Amino acid sequence: MQRPKIIMHNTISIDSSIKNFECDIGLHYQVAGRYQADAHLIGSMTAKTGLEMYSGNIPPEKKSDFLKKDYEKGDKKPFWIIVDSKGILKGIMHMYRRFEYCKDVIVLLSKNSPADYIEYLKERNYEYIISGESNIDFPIALEELYSRYHIRKILTDTGSILNSILLEKKLINEISLIVAPYITGEKSEYLFRSLRNNKSISLELNRVEVLEKNYVLIRYNVLY
């Protein structure tokens, strides 16, 4: 079975931290837009934290939040694929459906996901894929995304845990890092801190580009 290409995209400090420095969000998404991904993949905790940081109070749902987003066949906006097997985003998922640069939301679940959360998604006409028992079976979920939604390229926009899982399962094809001109020191929260791998992962340099404001873009192909 075929799967989409996955590009892991993060902005980090010089010492590989993903937090505790002033990240240029505009530049981050400007570069992300270059990849013209069919979907963005994000973990539930990253999604929840993002809403808490940038959205303030979450407004209540409207009737329109129970409907699929209306988009045309040639719509170039990406789907937002959210990994949420535990139902962490129950009650606030509508914030992502409302996002103007999101075609619509697809949720990845496992067979052990809460029944009331699945019902919540059904009532609101969210697309979802169930794979795996306790944990999501990412290879199967990716095959489904490829065949059912014709997704050929995915950009991850998430934290250490999900990125590490995908690397461990040899599912990431390219790594895109924007290096910010900051050192965080002991405050660092390292990008690969969750990676459990007995062998180092080899990379092949694809491109280095100096960006504005002393930021640098480094792209690697992942060699498994």
Residue pairs with C-beta under 8 A, 6 or more apart in sequence:
1 143
1 146
1 147
2 143
2 146
2 147
3 139
3 142
3 143
3 145
3 146
3 171
4 38
4 39
4 142
4 145
4 146
4 151
4 152
4 153
4 154
5 152
5 153
5 154
5 173
5 174
6 41
6 142
6 153
6 154
6 155
6 156
6 166
6 171
6 172
6 173
6 174
7 35
7 37
7 153
7 154
7 155
7 156
7 172
7 173
7 174
7 175
7 176
8 156
8 163
8 166
8 167
8 172
8 174
8 175
8 176
9 28
9 31
9 32
9 35
9 155
9 156
9 157
9 176
9 177
9 178
10 18
10 163
10 176
10 177
10 178
10 191
11 18
11 23
11 24
11 27
11 28
11 177
11 178
11 179
11 180
11 215
12 18
12 177
12 178
12 179
12 180
12 191
13 20
13 21
13 179
13 180
13 182
13 183
13 184
13 188
14 179
14 180
14 181
14 182
14 183
15 183
15 184
15 185
15 188
16 188
16 190
16 191
16 192
17 184
17 187
17 188
17 189
17 190
17 191
18 159
18 160
18 189
18 190
18 191
19 184
19 187
19 188
19 189
20 184
20 187
20 188
20 189
21 180
21 182
21 184
22 180
22 182
23 180
24 180
24 213
24 215
27 178
27 211
27 212
27 213
27 215
28 178
31 176
31 178
31 211
31 217
32 40
32 155
32 157
35 153
35 155
35 176
36 76
36 153
37 78
37 153
37 154
37 155
38 78
38 79
38 149
38 150
38 151
38 152
38 153
38 154
39 78
39 79
39 80
39 81
39 106
39 145
39 149
39 151
39 153
39 154
39 155
40 78
40 79
40 80
40 81
40 154
40 155
40 156
40 157
41 81
41 83
41 154
41 155
41 156
41 157
41 158
41 162
42 80
42 81
42 82
42 83
42 156
42 157
42 158
42 162
43 82
43 83
43 158
43 159
43 161
43 162
44 82
44 83
44 84
44 86
44 88
44 89
45 88
45 159
45 161
46 157
46 158
46 159
46 162
47 82
47 84
47 89
47 96
48 88
48 89
48 92
51 58
51 92
51 95
55 95
58 91
58 92
58 95
61 94
62 94
65 94
65 97
65 98
65 124
66 123
66 124
66 125
67 125
68 104
68 125
68 127
69 97
69 102
69 103
69 104
71 77
71 103
71 104
75 103
77 101
77 102
77 103
78 101
78 102
78 103
78 155
79 102
79 103
79 104
79 105
79 106
79 149
79 151
80 96
80 99
80 102
80 103
80 104
80 105
80 106
81 105
81 106
81 107
81 108
81 145
81 154
82 89
82 93
82 96
82 105
82 106
82 107
82 108
83 108
83 136
83 158
83 162
84 107
84 108
84 109
84 117
85 108
85 109
85 110
85 112
85 113
85 135
85 136
86 113
86 114
86 117
87 113
87 114
87 116
87 117
87 120
89 96
90 116
90 117
90 120
91 120
93 105
93 107
93 121
93 124
93 126
94 124
96 102
96 105
97 104
97 105
97 126
104 127
105 126
105 127
106 126
106 127
106 128
106 129
106 145
106 149
107 121
107 126
107 127
107 128
107 129
108 128
108 129
108 131
108 136
108 141
109 117
109 118
109 128
109 129
109 130
109 131
109 136
110 130
110 131
110 132
110 133
110 134
110 135
110 136
110 137
111 130
111 131
111 132
111 133
111 134
112 133
112 134
113 130
118 128
118 130
121 128
127 149
129 141
129 144
129 145
129 148
131 137
131 138
131 140
131 141
131 144
132 140
132 141
138 165
138 166
138 169
138 171
139 169
139 171
142 154
142 171
145 151
145 154
146 152
156 162
156 163
156 166
156 172
160 189
160 190
160 191
160 192
160 193
160 194
160 195
161 194
163 172
163 191
163 192
163 194
164 192
164 194
164 195
164 196
165 194
166 172
167 192
167 195
167 197
167 201
167 222
168 195
168 196
168 197
170 224
172 222
173 221
173 222
174 206
174 219
174 220
174 221
174 222
175 203
175 219
175 220
175 222
176 217
176 218
176 219
177 217
177 218
177 219
177 220
178 211
178 215
178 216
178 217
179 215
179 216
179 217
179 218
180 215
181 213
181 214
181 215
201 222
201 223
201 224
202 222
202 223
203 220
203 221
203 222
203 223
204 220
204 221
204 223
205 218
205 219
205 220
206 219
206 220
206 221
207 217
207 218
207 219
208 216
208 217
208 218
208 219
209 216
209 217
210 216
210 217
211 217
